[in-house]
């Protein structure tokens, strides 16, 4: 995943990478005090443990030393279409690979190493306290939590903080279970100091030390022993944290180093009732916690992923309603719970303050990820409680292996869906050949494919087969539009702009003859008045200039590549105000007519419903007759302004058709259909009786 994840597509990865790069360039910490106003340096307030480790992992990569601190900003070639599609998770840069940006990928390995260390210790402690099967389940629940997997392959300090949280949680459980003395608290203090130096909000890990101290006091009723333990814990914390506090105070005038991310005073004084404002956002927070592989609240997984995660977690947690069939380590659940609650309180407090202050929320479930070690612990132990001693080891081992298999499936199956790339077709015979459109003489759109029918609001893949006609030397942007086409022109229902492969396969460097199959995610938008005739148009841009387009050597102005039909997300509920529908040729019925007299004339809304699939295109006629029966006004045309031609109607479709009879004031209106090629009207009946003139009549006052 370290190599497979798009470069700089995860939250703040560019900012975090620059922190590491600057440390390598100046052989130390950047002088943040000089650049507080620059947004790209906002990550420099973060404590340095992970960033130092990542810089050390990449020592084999030579970096030119900078004579100034800080050095000039890192320049990257940005993708102008970043986050331009509904899938999200798209590469904000182009042409970044392990070969030309190697330190980005070694920096990702730094997070992975911290994760592996924490998982090893977590498994060791949980296997000792419970059984190897329970240890495997707890460890796999953390290791294959989707966000943990994702951030393990990203430049960030959210996963490293989660790793350190797992370390201190496991160490705390060990100290409590083995009833270790005050010296062990020195080690807990060092781990807490490590957490504080990994991410600014690592302060919640102090709750684990507090829980261990309470457990010790409860067991021994010895205040002096507990005070000695607390003092040694403070020594461990101070040994690591005090140099950072001093540096922050002297260099950045921010002692805790949290001014850029955590409003400490507001969090500590928060009114508990304020948490109520988060109620509408709980599902958004939940899915962001489990799987938000994106940089902008897009690119979530399907809802079933979050449902499955919830069911699995609930199945484990409910096991705690059962009494254990064997003794369990005393005070350990209390310590794990206290630490997990501390993490959760900090996250929800910050988000509640955000909603109260600005009225919306950016969920950023990665901030809540340090709660996952505790959740994994409770879910794993709870699952074991469901089983008798005879079956417990097999049940927990099997569940752990299932979690591992699911995690690998997410990484290798779901990840490619969230990061779609253009695929190189080795066999030219596999390419579609239904378009044949060229752009600037460099690219040829061989073919395009889209389902015959789309539904508003639902994602669908537009497949495009491209061929390089030359050795392409520029990066072309593809603009795919879904257009509702009617008599008066077209209306955009969706527009997506991106490099091929959503930025992962830019055209520069394509050799002549190569064929790529690309996917563009489209989601039709807008309120539709029924089944709507839609066309896909594909433009190509180079910079701000539109590429010249030809087909069969002839220039093109509008690059329509295929046609389809888009239907409303929910069929329109018709106004059925006719006592009996008027039926036309056994396949279409008029079920409702609404009239309104306006200064311009009579406005009508006709409601049509298809009883069968329509065989051809027919024209609706609306004739206004005066009191003498003479034609005074008419409004003939295809249904819905031509956006819903009858040949695309299918059984059950409902169409709202608006007309205006200009200058019409009284008399009656005749409504019907005719064949535009012959002028012959479709036979009209009502209650099985033929209608005069094959038209439904509407009287006007």
C-alpha positions in Angstrom: 0.0 0.0 0.0 2.9 2.3 0.6 3.6 2.3 -3.2 0.0 1.8 -4.3 -1.6 4.8 -2.5 -1.7 7.9 -4.7 1.0 10.4 -3.7 -0.1 13.2 -1.4 -3.7 12.1 -1.6 -4.2 11.4 2.1 -5.0 14.1 4.7 -2.2 16.7 5.1 0.4 14.3 3.5 2.0 17.1 1.6 2.4 19.3 4.7 3.7 16.4 6.7 6.1 15.3 4.0 7.5 18.9 3.8 8.1 18.8 7.6 10.3 15.7 7.1 12.0 17.1 4.0 12.9 20.3 5.8 14.3 18.5 8.8 16.6 16.6 6.4 17.6 19.8 4.6 18.6 21.7 7.7 19.6 18.7 9.9 17.2 19.7 12.6 13.9 21.3 13.4 12.5 24.1 11.2 12.3 27.6 12.4 8.6 27.8 12.5 8.7 31.2 14.2 9.5 32.8 10.9 6.7 31.4 8.8 3.6 31.2 11.0 1.6 33.1 8.4 2.2 30.5 5.7 -0.5 27.9 5.5 1.8 25.2 4.2 3.8 25.4 7.4 0.9 24.8 9.8 2.0 21.2 10.5 5.3 22.4 12.0 3.8 22.9 15.4 3.5 19.1 15.6 5.8 17.2 18.0 8.8 15.6 16.2 8.9 11.9 17.1 7.3 10.4 14.0 8.9 13.1 11.7 12.3 12.4 13.1 11.9 8.6 12.7 10.7 9.1 9.1 13.7 11.4 8.4 16.1 8.7 9.8 14.5 5.9 7.7 15.3 7.9 4.6 18.9 8.6 5.5 20.2 6.6 2.5 18.6 9.1 0.2 20.9 12.1 -0.4 19.4 15.5 0.3 21.1 18.8 -0.4 21.7 20.8 2.7 19.9 24.2 2.9 21.8 27.3 3.9 18.7 28.9 5.4 16.2 27.8 8.0 13.5 27.4 6.8 14.3 26.5 3.2 12.1 27.6 0.3 8.8 25.8 0.0 8.7 22.5 -1.8 7.2 22.9 -5.3 5.0 20.2 -6.7 3.1 20.1 -9.9 -0.6 20.3 -8.8 -3.5 18.5 -10.5 -6.0 21.3 -11.4 -8.8 18.7 -11.2 -7.9 17.5 -7.7 -11.0 16.3 -5.9 -12.8 16.9 -9.2 -14.7 13.6 -9.2 -17.1 12.0 -6.7 -14.8 9.1 -5.9 -12.3 11.4 -4.2 -8.9 10.2 -3.1 -7.4 11.5 -6.3 -3.8 12.4 -6.7 -3.3 16.1 -6.2 -0.1 15.9 -8.1 1.1 14.3 -11.2 4.2 12.4 -12.2 5.2 11.5 -8.6 6.7 8.0 -8.3 9.1 6.2 -5.9 11.8 7.0 -8.4 11.5 10.8 -8.5 10.2 11.3 -5.0 11.8 8.5 -3.0 11.8 10.2 0.4 8.0 10.4 0.2 7.8 6.6 0.2 10.5 6.1 2.9 8.6 8.6 5.1 5.6 6.4 4.7 7.6 3.4 6.0 8.3 5.3 9.2 4.6 5.1 10.1 4.5 1.4 9.2 7.4 0.6 11.5 5.7 2.3 14.5 2.6 0.4 13.8 4.4 -3.0 13.6 6.1 -2.4 17.0 2.8 -1.5 18.7 1.1 -4.6 17.2 3.8 -6.9 18.4 3.7 -5.7 22.0 -0.2 -5.6 22.0 -0.3 -9.2 20.8 2.4 -10.2 23.4 0.5 -8.7 26.3 -3.0 -9.8 25.3 -1.9 -13.3 24.7 -0.3 -13.4 28.2 -3.4 -11.9 29.9 -5.9 -14.0 28.0 -5.1 -16.6 25.4 -3.2 -16.5 22.0 -6.6 -16.6 20.2 -7.9 -13.6 22.1 -4.6 -11.8 21.5 -4.8 -12.6 17.8 -8.3 -11.2 17.6 -7.5 -8.0 19.5 -4.4 -7.4 17.4 -6.0 -8.1 14.1 -9.0 -5.8 14.9 -6.5 -2.9 15.3 -4.1 -3.9 12.6 -6.9 -4.3 9.9 -9.1 -1.4 11.0 -9.4 0.3 7.6 -8.2 3.7 8.6 -5.2 2.1 10.5 -4.3 0.2 7.4 -4.6 3.3 5.3 -2.6 5.6 7.5 0.0 2.9 8.0 1.0 3.6 4.3 0.8 7.4 4.6 3.0 10.2 5.8 1.1 11.3 9.0 1.3 11.2 12.8 -2.3 10.1 13.4 -1.5 6.4 13.0 1.8 6.7 15.0 -0.1 8.2 17.8 -2.5 5.3 17.7 0.5 3.0 17.7 1.9 4.7 20.8 -1.5 4.6 22.4 -1.6 0.8 21.9 1.9 0.6 23.4 1.0 2.5 26.6 -2.4 0.7 26.9 -0.6 -2.7 26.6 2.1 -1.7 29.1 -0.5 -0.3 31.5 -2.4 -3.7 31.4 0.9 -5.5 32.0 1.8 -3.3 35.0 -1.6 -3.8 36.6 -1.9 -7.5 35.9 1.6 -8.2 37.3 1.2 -5.7 40.1 4.4 -3.9 39.2 5.9 -1.4 41.7 6.8 2.3 41.3 9.7 1.7 39.0 7.4 0.4 36.3 5.6 3.7 36.4 8.8 5.3 35.2 8.4 3.3 32.0 4.7 4.3 31.7 5.8 7.9 32.0 8.4 7.5 29.3 5.6 6.1 27.0 3.3 9.0 27.9 6.1 11.4 27.0 6.6 9.5 23.7 2.9 10.0 23.0 3.1 13.7 23.8 6.0 14.0 21.4 4.2 12.1 18.7 1.1 14.3 18.4 -0.1 17.4 20.3 -3.3 15.7 21.5 -1.5 12.7 23.0 -2.2 14.2 26.5 -5.2 11.8 26.8 -2.7 8.9 27.4 -2.1 10.3 30.9 -5.5 8.6 31.7 -3.8 5.2 31.5 -1.2 6.2 34.1 -4.0 7.5 36.3 -5.9 4.3 36.0 -2.8 2.3 36.9 -2.3 4.5 39.9 -5.9 4.0 41.1 -5.6 0.2 40.7 -2.4 0.2 42.7 -4.0 2.3 45.5 -7.1 0.1 45.6 -4.9 -3.0 46.0 -2.4 -1.9 48.6 -4.1 1.1 50.3 -0.7 2.7 50.5 -0.6 6.4 49.6 3.1 6.6 49.8 3.6 3.8 47.2 1.1 5.5 44.9 2.7 8.9 45.3 6.1 7.4 44.5 4.7 5.8 41.4 3.2 9.0 40.3 6.4 10.9 40.9 8.4 8.4 38.8 5.8 8.7 36.1 6.2 12.5 36.1 10.0 12.0 35.9 9.5 9.8 32.8 7.2 12.3 31.2 9.4 15.3 32.0 12.5 13.5 30.7 11.1 13.5 27.2 8.6 16.3 27.1 10.3 19.1 29.0 12.9 19.8 26.2 10.0 20.2 23.7 8.1 22.5 26.1 11.3 24.6 26.5 11.8 24.8 22.7 8.1 25.8 22.1 8.3 28.5 24.7 11.6 30.0 23.4 11.1 29.6 19.7 7.3 29.7 19.1 5.8 31.4 22.1 3.5 28.3 22.4 4.6 26.2 25.4 2.3 23.2 24.9 2.6 23.4 21.1 -1.1 23.0 20.8 -2.2 26.5 19.7 -2.4 25.3 16.1 -4.6 22.3 16.7 -6.2 22.0 20.2 -8.0 24.8 22.1 -7.0 23.4 25.5 -8.8 25.9 27.7 -12.1 25.6 25.7 -11.9 21.8 25.9 -11.4 21.7 29.6 -14.2 24.2 30.4 -16.7 22.7 27.9 -20.3 22.5 29.1 -21.4 18.8 28.7 -24.7 19.9 27.2 -22.8 21.2 24.2 -22.2 17.7 23.0 -25.9 17.6 21.9 -25.0 19.6 18.8 -23.2 16.6 17.4 -26.2 14.4 17.2 -26.9 15.1 13.4 -23.3 14.3 12.6 -22.9 10.9 14.3 -23.2 8.8 11.2 -20.8 11.0 9.3 -18.3 10.7 12.2 -18.8 6.9 12.3 -18.0 6.3 8.7 -15.1 8.8 8.8 -13.7 6.8 11.7 -13.9 3.5 9.9 -13.0 4.4 6.3 -12.5 7.8 4.8 -9.6 7.2 2.4 -9.8 10.7 1.1 -8.5 14.3 1.6 -11.8 16.1 1.4 -14.8 14.1 2.8 -15.2 12.2 -0.4 -14.2 8.7 -1.3 -16.1 7.0 1.5 -16.7 3.2 1.2 -20.2 1.7 0.5 -22.5 1.9 3.4 -22.3 -1.9 3.9 -18.7 -1.5 5.0 -19.8 0.7 7.9 -22.7 -1.6 8.7 -20.5 -4.6 8.8 -18.0 -2.8 11.1 -20.8 -1.8 13.4 -22.2 -5.3 13.6 -18.8 -6.9 14.3 -18.0 -4.4 17.0 -21.4 -4.7 18.6 -21.2 -8.5 18.6 -18.0 -8.3 20.6 -19.0 -5.5 23.0 -22.3 -7.3 23.9 -20.2 -10.2 25.2 -19.6 -8.1 28.3 -23.1 -8.7 29.5 -22.1 -12.3 30.2 -20.2 -13.3 33.3 -16.7 -14.7 32.4 -16.3 -18.4 32.7 -12.8 -18.0 34.0 -11.1 -15.3 36.1 -9.9 -12.2 34.2 -7.2 -9.7 35.1 -8.6 -7.3 37.7 -8.6 -3.6 37.0 -7.4 -4.0 33.4 -10.8 -3.3 31.8 -11.1 -0.2 34.0 -7.7 1.1 32.8 -8.5 0.4 29.2 -12.0 2.0 29.5 -10.6 5.2 31.2 -8.0 5.7 28.5 -10.5 5.1 25.7 -13.0 7.5 27.3 -10.3 10.2 27.6 -9.5 9.9 23.9 -13.2 10.0 22.9 -13.9 13.0 25.1 -11.1 15.0 23.6 -12.2 14.2 20.0 -15.9 14.9 20.6 -15.2 18.1 22.6 -13.1 19.5 19.8 -15.9 18.7 17.3 -18.6 20.1 19.5 -16.7 23.3 19.8 -16.4 23.4 16.0 -20.1 22.9 15.4 -20.9 25.6 18.0 -18.5 28.0 16.5 -18.9 27.6 12.8 -22.0 25.6 12.3 -20.6 22.6 10.5 -18.2 19.7 11.1 -15.2 18.2 9.4 -15.4 14.7 10.9 -11.7 13.7 10.5 -12.2 10.3 12.1 -8.5 9.8 12.0 -8.4 12.0 15.2 -10.5 9.4 16.9 -8.4 6.5 15.7 -6.4 6.3 19.0 -9.6 5.0 20.6 -9.4 1.9 18.4 -6.9 0.0 20.6 -9.3 0.2 23.4 -12.3 -0.7 21.3 -10.4 -3.7 19.8 -9.5 -4.9 23.3 -13.2 -4.8 24.5 -14.5 -6.3 21.3 -12.0 -9.1 21.4 -12.4 -10.0 25.0 -16.2 -9.6 24.7 -16.3 -12.0 21.8 -14.3 -14.6 23.8 -17.0 -14.4 26.6 -19.6 -15.7 24.3 -17.9 -19.1 24.1 -17.4 -22.0 26.5 -13.8 -22.8 27.4 -13.9 -25.7 25.0 -14.6 -23.5 22.0 -13.2 -20.2 23.0 -9.7 -20.6 21.5 -11.1 -21.8 18.2 -13.7 -19.1 18.0 -11.3 -16.3 18.7 -8.6 -17.6 16.4 -11.2 -18.1 13.6 -12.6 -14.6 14.2 -9.1 -13.1 14.1 -8.3 -14.9 10.8 -11.6 -13.6 9.4 -10.7 -10.1 10.3 -7.3 -10.5 8.7 -8.9 -11.8 5.5 -11.4 -9.0 5.5 -8.6 -6.4 5.9 -6.6 -7.9 3.1 -9.7 -7.9 0.9 -10.3 -4.2 1.7 -6.7 -3.4 0.8 -6.6 -5.3 -2.4 -10.2 -5.2 -3.6 -11.8 -2.0 -2.2 -8.7 0.2 -2.5 -8.6 -0.1 -6.3 -12.2 0.9 -6.5 -11.5 4.1 -4.5 -8.4 4.9 -6.5 -9.4 4.1 -10.1 -6.6 4.1 -12.6 -6.5 3.9 -16.3 -5.7 0.4 -17.5 -3.2 -0.2 -20.3 -4.8 -2.5 -22.9 -2.2 -4.9 -24.2 -4.4 -6.2 -27.0 -5.8 -3.5 -29.3 -8.7 -5.9 -30.2 -10.1 -5.4 -26.7 -10.7 -1.7 -27.3 -14.1 -0.3 -28.2 -14.5 1.4 -31.6 -17.8 3.3 -31.5 -16.4 6.8 -31.3 -13.3 7.5 -33.5 -12.7 11.1 -32.4 -9.3 12.8 -32.4 -8.0 15.7 -30.3 -5.1 17.9 -31.4 -3.8 15.0 -33.5 -2.3 13.5 -30.3 -5.2 11.5 -28.8 -7.9 9.4 -30.3 -11.1 8.5 -28.3 -11.7 5.0 -29.7 -14.8 4.2 -27.8 -17.1 5.0 -24.9 -19.6 2.9 -22.8 -22.3 3.8 -20.3 -25.3 1.9 -19.1 -28.4 2.3 -21.2 -30.3 3.9 -18.3 -29.0 6.0 -15.5 -30.7 7.1 -12.2 -30.3 10.6 -10.8 -28.1 10.7 -7.7 -26.4 7.3 -8.4 -22.8 6.9 -9.4 -22.1 5.2 -12.7 -18.8 4.6 -14.6 -18.3 6.1 -18.0 -15.7 4.0 -19.7 -13.4 5.7 -22.2 -10.8 3.9 -24.5 -7.9 6.3 -25.5 -5.1 5.8 -28.0 -2.0 7.9 -28.2 -1.5 8.9 -31.8 2.0 10.4 -31.1 4.5 10.3 -28.3 2.4 12.6 -26.1 4.5 15.4 -24.5 1.8 17.4 -22.7 -0.8 16.6 -20.0 -4.3 16.8 -21.3 -7.3 17.3 -19.1 -10.4 15.3 -19.9 -13.8 17.0 -19.4 -16.7 14.6 -19.5 -20.2 16.1 -19.4 -23.6 14.4 -19.1 -26.1 16.7 -20.9 -29.9 16.6 -20.9 -30.7 17.3 -24.6 -34.0 19.0 -25.6 -35.6 21.2 -28.2 -34.1 24.4 -26.7 -30.5 23.0 -26.4 -28.9 21.1 -23.5 -28.6 21.4 -19.7 -25.6 19.9 -17.8 -26.5 17.2 -15.4 -22.9 16.4 -14.5 -19.4 17.5 -15.3 -16.2 15.8 -14.3 -12.7 17.2 -15.1 -9.6 15.2 -14.5 -6.4 13.8 -16.0 -6.8 10.2 -17.1 -6.8 7.8 -14.2 -8.0 10.6 -12.0 -4.4 12.0 -12.0 -2.7 8.7 -11.7 -2.1 8.2 -15.5 -1.4 11.7 -17.0 -1.0 11.7 -20.7 2.5 13.1 -20.8 4.8 10.2 -21.6 2.2 8.0 -23.3 4.1 6.4 -26.3 2.4 6.3 -29.7 0.1 3.4 -30.1 -0.6 2.7 -26.4 -4.3 2.3 -25.6 -5.7 3.1 -22.1 -9.1 2.3 -20.7 -10.2 5.0 -18.3 -13.1 5.3 -15.9 -14.9 8.5 -15.0 -17.4 8.5 -12.2 -20.6 10.4 -13.1 -23.5 11.2 -10.8 -26.4 12.9 -12.6 -27.9 15.8 -10.6 -31.0 17.9 -10.8 -34.8 17.6 -10.6 -36.0 15.7 -13.7 -39.5 15.8 -15.1 -39.4 12.2 -16.2 -37.1 10.0 -18.2 -34.7 12.4 -19.8 -32.7 12.0 -23.0 -29.1 12.5 -22.2 -25.9 12.6 -24.1 -22.2 12.3 -23.1 -19.8 14.9 -24.5 -16.1 14.6 -24.0 -13.8 17.6 -24.4 -10.0 17.7 -24.0 -8.1 20.7 -22.7 -4.4 21.5 -22.6 -3.9 24.2 -20.1 -6.6 26.8 -20.8 -7.0 25.9 -24.5 -9.6 23.5 -25.9 -8.1 20.9 -28.1 -9.3 20.8 -31.8 -11.6 17.9 -32.5 -12.2 16.0 -35.6 -14.1 12.8 -36.6 -13.3 11.1 -39.9 -11.2 14.1 -40.8 -14.1 16.6 -40.3 -14.0 19.3 -37.6 -16.4 19.0 -34.7 -17.9 21.7 -32.4 -19.8 19.4 -30.0 -18.1 16.1 -29.2 -21.2 13.9 -28.5 -19.9 10.4 -28.0 -23.0 8.4 -26.9 -26.6 8.7 -25.8 -28.5 7.3 -22.8 -31.5 8.0 -20.6 -31.5 9.4 -17.1 -34.5 8.8 -14.8 -35.5 10.5 -11.6 -34.2 8.8 -8.4 -37.9 8.2 -7.5 -40.7 8.1 -10.1 -42.7 11.3 -10.1 -46.0 11.1 -8.2 -48.5 12.2 -10.9 -51.4 14.5 -10.2 -54.2 12.0 -11.1 -57.1 14.4 -11.2 -58.9 12.9 -14.2 -61.8 10.7 -13.1 -60.6 8.1 -15.7 -57.3 8.3 -17.6 -57.4 9.1 -21.3 -55.6 6.3 -23.1 -53.7 6.7 -26.3 -52.9 3.7 -28.5 -53.0 1.3 -25.5 -49.6 2.4 -24.3 -49.7 6.0 -23.0 -52.3 7.5 -20.7 -53.0 11.1 -19.6 -53.7 10.9 -15.9 -53.8 14.6 -14.9 -54.2 18.1 -16.3 -53.6 21.3 -14.3 -54.5 24.7 -15.7 -53.8 28.2 -14.6 -54.8 31.5 -16.3 -51.9 33.9 -16.5 -51.4 37.3 -18.2 -49.5 35.5 -21.0 -52.2 32.9 -21.5 -53.2 29.5 -20.2 -50.4 27.5 -18.5 -51.0 23.7 -18.5 -49.2 20.9 -16.7 -49.9 17.5 -18.3 -49.2 14.3 -16.4 -48.4 11.3 -18.6 -47.9 7.8 -17.6 -46.5 4.9 -19.8 -48.5 1.7 -19.6 -46.1 -0.1 -22.0 -42.7 0.7 -23.6 -43.1 3.3 -26.3 -42.6 2.1 -29.9 -41.6 5.4 -31.5 -41.4 9.2 -31.1 -44.8 11.0 -31.1 -45.6 14.7 -30.8 -48.0 16.1 -28.2 -50.6 18.5 -29.5 -52.3 21.1 -27.3 -54.9 23.1 -29.3 -56.8 26.0 -27.8 -60.3 26.5 -29.4 -62.3 29.6 -28.9 -66.1 29.7 -28.3 -66.8 29.3 -32.0 -64.6 26.2 -32.1 -61.8 27.9 -34.1 -58.1 27.3 -33.4 -57.0 30.2 -31.3 -53.7 29.0 -29.9 -51.6 25.8 -30.0 -48.5 24.4 -28.3 -47.3 21.3 -30.1 -44.0 19.5 -29.5 -42.3 16.5 -28.0 -43.1 15.9 -24.3 -41.2 17.9 -21.6 -39.8 20.4 -24.1 -38.1 17.6 -26.1 -36.2 16.3 -23.0 -38.4 13.3 -22.7 -39.1 12.0 -26.3 -41.5 9.1 -26.2 -39.2 6.5 -27.6 -37.2 6.4 -24.3 -40.4 5.8 -22.2 -40.7 2.5 -20.4 -43.7 1.0 -18.6 -44.3 2.9 -15.4 -42.5 6.1 -16.4 -44.3 9.3 -15.4 -43.6 12.6 -17.3 -44.6 16.1 -16.3 -45.2 18.1 -19.4 -45.6 21.9 -19.2 -47.3 24.0 -22.0 -48.4 27.6 -22.5 -51.2 28.6 -24.8 -50.3 32.2 -25.5 -53.3 34.6 -25.7 -55.8 32.0 -24.7 -58.5 33.1 -22.2 -61.6 30.9 -22.6 -63.0 28.2 -24.7 -61.7 24.6 -24.6 -58.4 22.8 -25.0 -57.8 19.6 -27.0 -54.9 17.3 -25.9 -53.6 14.3 -27.8 -50.6 12.8 -29.8 -49.7 12.3 -33.4 -47.1 10.8 -35.5 -44.8 13.6 -36.7 -44.0 11.8 -39.9 -47.6 11.2 -41.1 -49.6 13.6 -39.0 -51.9 10.8 -38.0 -53.3 11.1 -34.5 -53.1 8.2 -32.1 -56.5 6.7 -31.2 -57.8 8.0 -27.9 -60.2 6.4 -25.5 -61.6 7.0 -22.0 -63.4 4.4 -20.1 -63.2 2.3 -23.2 -65.2 4.9 -25.2 -63.6 6.6 -28.2 -62.9 10.3 -27.7 -64.0 12.7 -30.4 -61.2 13.9 -32.7 -58.9 11.4 -30.8 -58.3 14.2 -28.2 -59.0 14.8 -24.6 -61.0 18.0 -24.1 -60.4 20.4 -21.2 -63.1 23.2 -20.8 -62.1 26.7 -19.8 -64.4 29.2 -18.1 
